[in-house]
């Protein structure tokens, strides 16, 4: 009987770890024409995206970054030509990137921020 309880507990633990590793939480900001998103997987890895459709939004650049405890962990940009005559020819641009979270339970939170410029 004891062996059965230990096996059930072990199987439950392995299943919960396996299911937890596939969980993800995504947040989207902005609009379809100029926005950003961040996806957290298993409370361990963050993947960010920023996008810009200049003709629809009027923005030429988008930036996002991840930081923790005042330190920048990752910065990504999308940029366009500054020549106004080419704005009508621009379609879209996307930048992506990811960072690992800290395994230290007392570490500062990992934060995501983004910006668009005209």
Buried (B, 14 or more C-beta within 10 A) or exposed (E): EEEEEEEEEEEEEEEEEEEEEEEEEEEEBBEEBBBBBBBBBBEEBBBBBBBBBBEEBEBBBBBBBBBBEEEEBBEBBBEBEEEEEEBEEBEBBEBEBBBEBBEEEEEEEBBBBBEBEE
